[in-house]
Amino acid sequence: SSPMPFYYNRLMMERYGLIPRGLPSPSEGESAPTAPKPATSTSTNEISVVTMKCRGLNLKKYDPSANNKLAYAVEDELQSSPLFDRKETK
């Protein structure tokens, strides 16, 4: 008999990411779920925490509260962004 192509081997498909996470493998014979479950990522390529240091100009000679206004404006923009967790953005 001829060798089986890699794309028919369930273990090879899982190893090389040919089967999307959360979906049953073709050999299991289960029906696909109606709504995908949120995947808990264990990937080392996912960024979960970003630490930022912002450096700016001293604006006190123009307005005594300008430095604080700028810092709070940046914080408000980050907190209102859907890309950041509002509770964790400080």
C-alpha positions, 0 to 999 in steps of 0.5 A: 500500500502507498504511504498515507499523506500527512493531511490525513493523519490527525496527529500531524494535522494537530501538530502543524496547526491544520486543525483550528483550536476548539474544533473537533478533529475530523476523525472524532465525528462530532458535530461542530459547536454552534458558538466557539468558546473563547480560547485560553491562549497558552501561546508564547507569542501573545502579549498580555502586559505592556509597560509604557514610559512616556517622556514629554516636555515640561509644559508648566511655563504655559499652564501650571496644570498642563503636565497633569492634563496631558498625563490624564488625557493619555490615560483616558484614551488608553482606557477608552480603547477596546485594545486595553483592559480598563481596570488594568490601565493605570 
